[in-house]
Amino acid sequence: MSDDKKADLAGPGISTYEEVEKILPDNYASLLDVKETQKAVYDVKQYIEENLAKELNIMLVQSPLIVEVASGMNDMLDRDGSRTPIEFHCGLGIKVPIHASVVQAVTKWKRWALAQYNCEVGEGINTDMRAIRKDYFLDHDHSSYVDQWDWERVITPEQRNLEFLTDIVKRIWKVIVGAERMALEKYPKLQDPRFPPLPEELVFIHAEDMLAKYPDLPRKQRETATIKEHKAVFIYGIGWVLEDGYPHEMRAADYDDWVTETVSKDGRPMHGLNGDILVWNDVTQRRHELTSMGVRVTKETLVKQLELSGQMDYLKQPYHSAIMNDEIPLSIGGGIGQSRVQMLLLRKAHLGEVSVTVWPKELKEICLKKNIHVLA
């Protein structure tokens, strides 16, 4: 079983198109046509952006598509080096061209940007982020083209705790549930008894407790079993090595804080001030991740996480130096998948029904057989 658990950390995606064909639904028929879908996509987008602003006190700002490699700003997504950004040189006519990379997310840039946009405690920013992740396996809910609401908010040292994190998660969930309610009212075709609405409340569970309940299951199966039972969950503590010797999932060492000690409700020691919202998708009959988020590292926890990850050389980069020199604020933040949310709320079987990108021939042929209209 340990080999299964290790393989489960390798990265996102189903990994074979034979498996993708098995999981995509047969006899599928979209509840909305292509025009209606695009209108609904933008209705959901507008609702979520407006209500995230109200619930979290964050404002929409411009964010980068490319950053300088030397800045250390790009999101490396994990800590095993398996997913690397696209890099290139730019700047025609200058003596030393700029070594740039296409963002995989703006997770680290946002924290630096809080200072750029003069955000005070309790204020923050949201971005209409676009990114490229070339090292994904492309299936029904993983694309090389990524769109997210990447948000960040300034906090105090006293707010670096599970109670504050939980309150923020509940506010985000309120917005997502509200967006679904709006979509169901505006597009009555979505009111299909096969696809019940999301629960009003999330269930909060620590990754360590999930492992204790399902000790022999690898991570994704653990999540599936939990979500089948509860329909919508927030999993605390992703990144720290659990009782079985594996983290629930690999997390980068330089943004979310996954080493800080916490205490469970019954007094047991735990770790991590971060987590994910996952739900049960009634269309695909699978786990469906909507967002990753967390309280960000302090300079002390940054060093500890870099030590554990063997990445101490990162401290030389400008972003990491800014944390060490107290030049950027303490914060909490996350990324909410736009197409992921729209796919779920509009009862779609595939990301390609709500966003335009490239898909492999094998996948397009499977979708054609399954009556899934993938945009091109």
N, C-alpha and C positions, 0 to 999 in steps of 0.2 A: 504493500500500500504506500510505502514511503516514496517509491518511484512515481506513483500516480500523483502524489502531493507535490513532488518536485516539478513534474511536467505541468501541473496546473498553474505554476508561477511563470511559465514561459512567455505569456503575453495574451492579448485579447484575440478573439475570433474562434470559430469552431474548428478550423484547421484542415478539413477536407470537404470537397464539394459533394461527395457522397453523403456526408452527414448533413450538409446544408439542405440537400434535396429531401432528406428524411424529415427535417424539422419544419420546412416551409409548408403551410397548410394546403391541403387539396380542396378542390371545389371553392376556391377563394373568389370573392366578388367584392370589390371596393364599394363601401357604402356611399362615397361621394365620387362624382366624376372628376376628370382632370381639372376643369375650370373651378368647380366648387372647392376642390382640394386646395388650389392655390389661394383662393380667397380666404379659406379657413386657416391656412398656414399663417397668413399675415394678420388675421384677427387674433389668433393665439399669440403670435409674436408681440403685437401691440399690447394686448392685455397683460402679458407677463412682464414686459418692460415697464409699463406704467405702475403696476402693482408691486413689483420688486422695489421700485423707487420709493413707494409709500411705506412698505413694510420694513425696509432696511435702511431707509434714509440715504439712498445712493443715487448718483446722477450718471447719465450716459456720457461717455467721453470717447474721444478718438484713441485708438490703440494701434500698435504697429503690426504690419505683416512680416517685416524683416527686422532683425536686430544684428548688431555687431557681435561676432563670435567671441571676441575678447572681453565683452562686457559681462559674460556669464548669465545674461538675462534669459536665454532660451530655456524652455521647459524640457528636461531630459526624460520626463515621464516615469522613470523607474530608476533603480540604482545598479542594474546589471549590464548597462551599455548595449542592450539589444535593440533599442529604438532610437535612431540617430536622425537629426534634422538634415534637410537639404542645405548644402553650403555652396557659395559661389563668390566670385570677386566682382566688384562693381566700382564705377567711378572712372569713366573714360577721360583720359587726358591728365590724370593726377599721377604723381610719381610713385606713390604706394597705394594701389587699389584697396578699397575697403573689403575686408573679409567678412561677409554677411551670411546669415542663415535665415531660412524661412521659419517662422515660429511654429512650434508644435502645440503651444498654448502660451498665454501671456501671464502665467501664474506668478512668476517672479517680477516681471515688469510692473505688474499692478501695484505691488507693495512699494516699489520705488516711486511709482506715479502718484501715490497718495500724497507724497511731499510735493511733487511737481504741481499738483492741482490744489495745494494748500488745504487739504482736508484736516479738520479737527476731530477730536474724539467723538465718536457717534456718527460721523459722516463717512461717506465712501463713494466709490465709483463703480460703474457697470460698463461693460464693453460688448459691442456686437462683434465678437471675435471670429476671425476666419483663420484656419491653420491647415497645414499639410502634415500628415503622419504617414510616411511612405512605407513603414515597416509593419503595417497592420495586415492581417489576413482579412480579405474582403468578403464579408458574408452579408446577412440580412440586416445587421445593426452595427457593423463596423465599416467605415469608409476611410479612404486616404484623405478625403476632404472633410474637415471638421468645422462645425459652427457651434459656438457656445456663447452663453451669457457668462462671461468671466467677470466676477465681481470681487470687490475688496473693501473692507471697512476698518477704520482706525479704532483700536480698543485700548483699555487701560491694563496695567499689570493684574489688577484684581479681577478682570473679566476673563483671564486665562484659566477657565475651569469648565467642567462638563455641563454645569447648569446653564451657563451663558451659551455654550455651543448648542445645547438642546433647544433653548428658546429661539435661536436663529434658525435652526432646522425647522422648527414648527412654523415659523413665519414663512419660510420658503414653501413648505408643504401646503400651507393655506393658499398661497398664490397659485400653485399648480392645480389644486382641487378647484379653485375658483375659475381657472382657465377652462378646465373641463366642463364645469357647469355652464359657463358662457357658450362654449362650443355646442353642447347638447341642446341648449335653448335656441341658438341661432341656426343650427343645422339639424333639424329633427330626425333626419335619416340616420344619424349616429345613435339614436336611442334604440338599440338592438338588445334584446334580452340575453343574447349570447355573450355580450360584453358589458357587464355591470360596471357602474361608476366606481371610481377610486374610493376607498374608505376615508372618512373624515379625519381620522387620527392615524398617525404612524405608530408602529411598535418599535421601541428602542431596545437594542440588544448588543452586548459586547461580543467581539469576535471570539474571545476566550470562552464565553458561555455557549456560543454556537458549536465550538469545537468539543466542549464537554458533552453536549447533547448528541453530537454526531461524530464521535472520535475516529471512526474508520472511513469517513467520507472525505474526498478531496474538496477543496474550497468551493468550486462552483456547484457541486452537488449538495454541499452543506447549505449554500445560499438558496438553492432551489427548494430543498426540503423546508427551510424556514419560511420562504416566501409563499409556498403553497399553503402553509398553515395560516400565515398572518396577512397575506396579500400585499402589504406595503411595510417596509422596515427601514430603519436607519441602523447601520452597523458601526459601532464605535471601535476604535483601536486597530487601525489598519497600518501595518508596517513593522510593529514590534514582533519579535519572535515569540510564538505562543508555546503552550505546554508541550506540543508534539515536536518542537524543534524547527518549525517553519513559520514565517509570517503569514497572516491571512492572505496578503498580497504584497508584492514589492511596491514600495513607495520611495520617491526621490527623497534625498536626505536634506534638501535645502529649502523646503517651504513648509509643508505640514509638520506639526510637532507630533511624532509618534513615540517619543521616549518618556515624556513626562508621566510620572506616577500619578495614578488616580485610585479611587477606592469605590468598589461596587456598593450597591445599596445594602448588601448584607455584610459589608466590611472587608471584603477580599481585595488584595492589591491587584491593580490593573495598570495598563499603560495606554497612553495615546489620547490626544485631544482632537481627533479627526474622525472621518467616517464617510460612508456612502449611503445614498437613498437608492434602494432597489424595490421594484414592484413585480407583481405577477402580470404577464402580458397574456390576456385571454385570446388574442388573435394567433400568436405564435406558440402559445402554451409553454412559455419559457420565462426565465428570469430576465429582467430588463432594468439596466442601470440608467438612472437619470442624472445623478450628480455626485461628484466627489468634493469634499470641502474640509476645512479644518482651521483651528487656531494655528497661527504661523510660529515658526521657531524664534526663540530668543537667541542672543549670541552664545549663551551657555549650551542650549539644546542643539543649536546648529553645530557646534564643535563636537558634541557627543555623537550626533548622528553621522557626521562626516567621518569620525573615527571608526564607528561601527561599520561604515560602508567602504572604508579604505579610500576616501576621497579628500583627504586633508589638503591636497594641492588646490582645491577649489577656493580656499580662503584667500588666495592671491588675486582672485577676480574682483572687479569693481563692485558687483552686486553683493558679494559676500563680505567684502570690506566695509560696505555701507552698513550692513547689519552689525558687524563687530565694532564699528565706530559710532553706533547710535545715531546714524544719519538718516535713517528711515524709521517710520513708526512701527510699533507693535500692531498687529492686525489679525483679522479673521477673513477668510475668503474661500471662494470655490468656483467651480465651473459647472454650469447646467447645460447639458446637451440640447441645443435647439431642435435639431431634426429628431433626436431621440424622443423628446417630449411631444413634438408634433405627430410623429409616427404613432405614439401611444394614444394620444387623445383623439386622433382622427381615425383610429381603428385600422391602421395600415399594417401590412405584413412585411414591408421592406422599407428601409431608409430611402431607397431610390424613388419611392412614390412621392416624397415630399422635398427632396433635394436633388440637384443636378451635379453629377460627377462622372467618373469613369468606373466601369465594372468589367470584370473579365468575361470573355465569351462564354465560358462554362456556366457562370452565374446567370447571365442574361438568358441563356437557353433554358435553364431550369425555371426561371421566372416566367418565360413565355409559356412553358408547359403548364405552369400553375396559375395562369391567368393574372399574373402580377405585372402591372404596367410600370416599368422602370423608365424614368425620365432620362432623356439624352440631350 
